[in-house]
Amino acid sequence: SQQVIAELSGGENPSIFLNPDTNEYTDADDYLSGNVKSKLQKAKDAGLRPNVRALEAVQPAPKVKDNVRPSIRGAWMPESVFADFLTDLGAKDPRVSIIASQGMILASSNGLKETEFGSQFKNSQKSVVELFNSAASGKPITIWVTDSKGNRSKNETATKEVNLLVERMAKVFNEWAWSNETRVQQVVDAFNEKMNTHIPRQYDGNKYLRPVGASPSIELRTTQKNAAWRIVQAQSVLLDHVVGAGKTYTVITGAMQRRRLGLSRKPMIVVPNHLVTQWARDFYSLYPGAKILAATPDDFAKNRRRRLFSRIATGDFDAVIIGHSSLAFIETPLADQQLVINEQIKELQDVLNELKKKKESGRTLTQIQEKLQKYEGKLKELQDVRRDEIGIDLEKMGVDYLAVDEMHEFKNLEYSTAGERVVGMNDPKGSKKAFDLYLKIRGILARGGSVTGATGTPVSNSLVELYTMMKYLAHQDLVERNQLNFDAWSGAYARTETKLEYTATQKLKSRRVLAGLNNLSALKQLYEQFGDVISMADLKRIHAEDVRRKNAKDG
């Protein structure tokens, strides 16, 4: 055993590496991909010279000025850049605090002075520091007036004027950031350190996938083999495949291979209610000898549920197939719910401590404390809630692999934002079924299980949907980039502006809209960690390659 490990981990190109996170050996393909920047630092800290040498060779190519877009909401940027901007605006001794995990950029100063650069933002109601804080948070300013009777009302004209200045400041900041070579280098270095962190892993299904037990009459395409092999290898995958790419056979093959190799004991596949029996037929078509349990929504009726849950828990099934609406009937383990809420509490407590350390006070501190109290209350409620009388939750059923077909049906996941809602954004409160899936996914992943989502439309209406998919399937990557919070994520990647649009009654109204995306290369790096993307163009190209390969083989 030790001799084999020595052979595999030795030489110029080792096949395995000792992972300092787990103290176990990992294959080279896996170890030398993902967040290689973080892995390199950990390898240096652990003194693993072979790891350091290999990781240094695969670091992402440094980005240059043309690849980077600064933003007044970008919490990845140095505090000193924002402080210099405020100085040029006329702020005396500006102090900037960045709480990256929350996307918070807070500024204050010891007074103001007139500057030529700052004069363009002169306003009788608000100072340049207040305008900056509004632009950095994405939260518009409201100007209130009080009449002689003490009634408070919104001053529409003054509010509009001040927010036009806020928007102008955000645009001017981008130009200002690139106006000095020293500052350009600061911004680019920060981007390369914090945002240029990942490289994708390649999955070769033709080379490695061996679908034992599959019907010889059905031949999988290369795209399906690659994706199925990815399901076997990766902890979380999103099959972002165009309609017609064959996601059903891909998920079935991946689940069966995980089961055959002992990576998963009990796969569960969640599909639209009306497709449960269709999926069962497809499963038997591809794997005629498979043992599956297909439970329709009728099987989840109260008088049948206990028997069904017992069958799932005690049966040795290759897969359990259920409908979307049925998933909520399966109880989420208490420990999984506590895991998510405790994470929120710890994060908010860390933010609170950081704010106090930086001697911040006022409304921001109060808001964080209120959020903290809310989650602590939720945690207490969990202890008192009455559990399902059947007493068989997802973990007790033995489910350690979850695949969700048409995952966009669960896109309405809750999120919190201190900024203004952009047109088309989902309701921050989210839906119960989306949060229930999130808890189940987090629990399965925390126990070492795996998750696969499948959809042809991961993003249909709103940028929030892209963030949602990342929160489901790239949780740790978001944490490592300090972008788990929506404001931190949108501050790094979203570009918004105010536009005048006609309402249904043909009246002009200013609305906050998504104008585009910033730093797409960094966003793409994150998405590639879990997103297996196949477009129609990819499908045609790879099919042509398959045909040419087959023709060459057959002569």
N, C-alpha and C positions, 0 to 999 in steps of 0.2 A: 504493500500500500504506500509506504513512505517513498519507496523507490520509484513507483509510478508517478506520484506527486512531484518528486524531484525532476523526473524526466519531462513532465508536462509543463512545469513552471520554470524550467531552465532554458538556456540558450538565448540566441538573439531575438527570437520571436516566440515567446512563451504562449502556450495554448490556454493556460489558466493563470489567474492572479489571486493572491490573498486579498480579500476585501476587508479593510480595517473596520468597516461598519459592523460586519457580522462575524469577523474572524474565521470566515469560511472561504473556500476557493470558489471562484466564479470564472466561467469561460470567457475567453478574450473578447468575443463579439459583444457580449453584454457589458463587460467591465469597461471597454474602450469606446463606449457610446453613452448617450445621456448627458448629464451635467458633468462633463469632463473637467470643468474648471474647479468645481467643488471637490471632485475626486482627487484632482492633482494636489490641492491644498492638504487634504486628509492624508494622502500618501506621503507627503513631505513631513507632516507632523508625526506620522508613525515610523518614519525612517525607512520606508520601503523603496529602495533604490531602483529595482527593476520596474516597479509600478510607475515611479516618477519618470523614468526614461521613456516608457511606452506611452504614458499619458501626455507628456510634452510633445510627442510626435503627432498626436491627433487633436491638438487644440484647434478650435475654430479660427479661421484666418481673421486677423484684426480688421475691424471696420475703420473706414476713413470718413472724413467730414461729409462726403457725398452720400454715405450710407446711413447717416444719423440725423434725426430731427429733434432738436431741443424743444421742450414744452414747459410753460410756466406751471403746469400741473405735474411735471415729471419728478416724482419723489426719488428717482434713481440718480438725480443730478446732485452735485456737491452743494452744501449749504453756502459755501463761499461765493458761488456764482450768483445765487439769489441775493446775498448780502451786497455784492458789488452793484447789482442792478438797482437795489434800493438806495444805495449811496448816490448813484448817478441821478436818481429821481429826486434826491434832496433829503433823504432820511439821515438823521444824525445818529451815529453809532448803532446801525441796524443790527438786530439780533434775529437770526432765523433758526427755527427748530424744525427738523424733519422727523416725523414718525412714519418711517417707510411702510411698515406693515398695515397702516391705516390710510396711506396716501395723504397724510396731513402735512402741509407746509405752513407753518405759523410764523408771522413776522411782527416785530415791534421795534420801536425806536425811542431815542431820548429827545424827540423834537424834530422839527423840519426846518429846512432852509430853501431859499429860492434857487433853482438851477434852470439853465436853459432847456436841458433835456426833460426835466420834470414839469416844465410850464405847460406842455401840451396836455397834461392830465389834471390841470387846475380845476377844482370844483368847490363851490361854496358849501356843499353839504358834507363831503367826505374827503379825507386826506389820501395822499398817494399810497400810504401804508394800508389803509382800509381798502382801497381799490385793488392793491396787490393781493391781500388776503382773500378777497372775493374771487379774483381771477384764479388764484392758486387752488381754491377749494371747489371751483365750478358752481358756487352758490351765488345767485344774483343778490344785489342789494335792493332793499325796499325803503323808500323815503316816506315817512309818516308825518302828518301835520295834525295839530290839535286846534280846534276852533275855540271861540270864546266860551262855549258851554262845556268845554272839556271833552268833546267827542273827537275820537281819533279816526283819521281816514288816510288812505293811500294817496300820495301826490303822484299821479300818473306821469305827468310831464317830467318832474324832477327824477323820478325812478328810471324813466326811459333814458334820460340824459346821462345819468351816472353809470348805467349799465352799458351804454355805448362806449364810455370811456374804459370800462372794465374789459370789454371785448377788444378794444383798440390796444390796450396795454398787453394783452395776451399775444397779439400779433406782433407788436413792436418788440416784445421780449425775444421772439425767435430771430428777428433781424439783428437785435443788439447782441445776442449771444455769439453770433458769427462775425462780429465786427472787430474782434481782437484775437490775434493768433494764439496768445497764451491761453485765453479763455476757451478758444476752439479746442486746444489740446486737452484742457481740463475736462471738457464735456465728452470728447471722444474717448478719453481714457476711462472715465466713469462708465460710459456705455459698454466698452469692451470688458470691463471688470464685472459689471452687474447684469448686463443684458445679453452679451454675446457669450453664452455659457454652454450651449448644448450642441451635440452633433447627432444625427439620426443613425439608427442601426438598420442594416440591410437584412432582409429575410428571404432566403432562397429555398422555397418549397420544393422546386424540382430536384434539388440536391439532397434535401434532408427528410422531406415528408414521406412516410410510408403508411398509407391508409389501409392497414390490415383489416380485413373483414368487409371492405367496401365492395359494392357490386362492380364487376369488371365491365359491365355494359355502360356504365356512366364514367366518362372521362372528364376530370376537372380541368379547367383552364389554368394557365400559369398564374393569373391574378388570384384565383381561388386557392391554389396550392400555397402561394406566398403568404396570403392572409391567414390561412388555416395554420401554417407553421408559426406565424406571428402569435396567434391565439395560444398555441402550445408554449411558446417561449416567454411571452410578455405577461405582466400582471394585469394590465388594463389596455384594451384595444377599442377603437371606434372604427367600424367598417363604414367609412364615408364613401360608399360605392354608388355609382349611378344606377338607376333602375335598369334591370336586365343583366347586371353583372353577376348575379347568382349568389347573393348574400346567404340565402337559406342553406344551400349545400356547404358553403364555407363555414358557417357556424356549426352545423352538424358534424362536419369533418373535424373541426378544431376541438369540439366537446368530446367526441369519441376518442380522439388521439390523447387528449389529456387523461381520460378515464383509462385507456389501455396502458399508458405509461405510468399510471399511479400518481399523477399530479393532481387529479381531482377524484374525490370519492363519489360525489353525487351532484352532477350538473343539473341546474334548473334553467329552463328556457321560457322566458315570458314574452308572449306574442299577442297581437290584437285578438280580442275575444273570438271573432268570427273565423280566425285562421288556425285555431287549435287543432282541429281534425286534419286540416290541410298539411300542417307541419308534421303531424304524426305520419301521414301517408308518405310525405317526402322523406322522412326519416327512414321508414321501412324500405323505400325505393333504393336509397343509397346504402343502407345497412340492413339487409333482410333479416339478419340474425340478432338485431338489437332488442334489448328488453327495455321498453319505455312505458311510462305512465302519462297518458294525456288526460288532464282533468279539465272539463268544461266549466263555465261559471255555474251551471246547475249543480255540479258536484260540490260546490262550496256553500250550498244551502245549509242553514243552521243545523238541520236534522241529519245531514250527511257529513258534516265537516269533521267531526271527531274520528269517524272511521277512515276518511280520506287522509287526515294528518297522520294517523297511526300507520297507514299503508306506506306513506312517503317516508316516515321515520324508520320503519323496520324493513322496507323493501330494498333489494339490491338492484336498483334501476340504473341503466346506462344514461338515462335522462328523464326528467320530469318536465312536462310541458303544461303551462297554465296560461290563462288569459290575463291581460293587463289589469282588469278590475279585480281579479282574484288575488293579486299580490298583497293588497292591503289587508286581506283577511288573515294573512300569516303574520303572526306577531313578531315585531322587531325585538331582539334581545335587549333587556334593560341595560346591559353593559355597553351595547353599541350606542344607545341614546345618551348614556352618561359620558361616553368617550367624546362625542361631538360637543356636548354642552361644556364639559370640563376644559376642552380645548379653547372654546370661546372665552371662558372665565379666565384661564391662564393668559391668553393673549391680551385681554382687556386689562388684567392686573399688571402685566408687563408694560403696557402703554401708560397706565396710570403712574407707575413707578418712574417711567422715563420722563413723563411730563413734570412730575414733582422734582425729579433730579435736575431738570432744566429750568426749574422755578417758574413753570407756566401756571397760570391760574385763570379764573373766570369761567365763561360759559363752556369752553371746550372740556375743561376738567369735569364740570358738572354733568355734561352729556355722557362722558365715559363712565362716570360713577353710576349714572342712571341705568345705562346699558348693563353694567356689571350686576347691579341689584336685580335687574330683570332676569338675567340668566341664572343667578343664584336662586331666585324664586322658582324658575323652571326646574332646576335640579331638585329642589325640595318637593315640588309637585310630583315628580317622577317616583319618589319614594312612596307617596301616598296613593298613587293611582291604582285602581283595581286591575289586576292582570287577567288575561284571557283564561276562562275556566278550564279550557282544554289543556293548557299548560305545555303545549309543544310549539316552541318558537322556531325561527329559521335555523338557528344554530343547532337546536336539538333534533331537527329534521336531518341534519348532516349535510346541508347544502354548503358547498365550498367553491362552487363556480356558478356565476349568474350571467346569463346572456339575455339581453333585452332587445327585441326586434322593434323597429319603428320607434327608436328612443326619443325622437323629437316630440312624441306625445307627452313626455315628462319634462319639457323644456322650461316650464313655469316654476323654476326653483327660487326660493326666497333669497333676497340679497338686501344689503343696507347701503344707503348712500346719503352723504351730507349735502351733495350737490343737487342741482335742479334736474328733474326728470326730462330726458330728451324724448322728442316725439317718436312713438313706436316702441319705447321701452316697456317691458313687462311690468306688471304690478309687483312692487318690492315684497309684498306679503307672500307672494307665491301661492302654490296649491298644496294641499295636504298630500296628494298622491306623489308629487315630485319630491317633497321633503321625506316622505316615507321611503322612497327609492334611495334617496341620498344616504339616509341612515343605514339602510341595508347594505349598500355598496361599501360605505366606510367600514362597517363591521366586518364584512367578508374580507376586504383588503387587509384590515388590521390583523386578522387571524391567519394571514398568509395565503388566502384564496385569490381567485382571479375573476375579472369582470370583462364582458364584451358588450358593446353597444352596436347596433346596426341601424343605419338610416341613410336615405338618399338626399335628405334635406336637413343637415345639422343646423343651418342658419337659414331661416325663411323670412323673418320680419324684422328682427332686432339684433343689434350687437350683443345684447345681454345673453342671447342664446349661445353665442360662441363662448362667452365667459362661463355659462352654465355647464357646457360640455367639458370645459377644462376643470371646473370645480368637481364634477363627478369623477373624471378619469385621470386628471393630472394634479391631484391635490398636493402631493409632496413637491412637485416642480414649482407650483405657485407659491408654496411656503418658502422654498429656497430663494425665490426671487422677490420675496416680500410683496406678493401680488394676490394673495388669497382674498383680501378685502376688495370689493368692487371698485371703490374710489381709487385705490392704488393701481388696480389693473387698467381702469379706463384712463387714468392720468398718464399712464405709460403709452397707451396705444390709440385712444380715441381723440379725434379732433372735432370739436363742435363749434357751431356758430349760431347767431340769432338771425332769422330770416322773417320777412313779412310774407304771410300767406293768407289767402282768402278762406274764411270759414264757410260753413254750409249756408249761412245767411248772407254771403257775399260781402262780409266786412273784413277789412284788413286787420290781422292780429299778428303780433310778433311771437314766434315759436322757436324753441331751441331744437336744432336738428343736427344729425350726424353729418359732418362735412367730409369726413374721410378718416383714414387710419394713419397713425404714425409708426415708424420703426417696424415695418412689416417683417423684416428679416428676423427680428427678435421674437415676434409673435409666431412666425412660421416655425422657428426652432421649437417652441413649446408645443405647438399643435402636432408636429411630426413625431413627438415622443409617444403619442397614443393614436394619432389619426392615420389610418391606412386609406389613402385617397386614391380612388380610381374614377377618372372622368370618362366620358364617351370616347374622347380622343385616345386616352390610354388603352381603353378596351380594344379599339380598332387596331392600334399599333401593336399591342402585345399579341392579339389574335393573328395578325399577319406574320409576326415573328414565329409563333407556334406552328403555323402552316408551313413556313419555309423550313423550319427545323425538321418537321415530320417528313416533308418531301425529300429533304437531303438524306434523312435516315433510311427512307424506303427506296431511295434511288430513283 
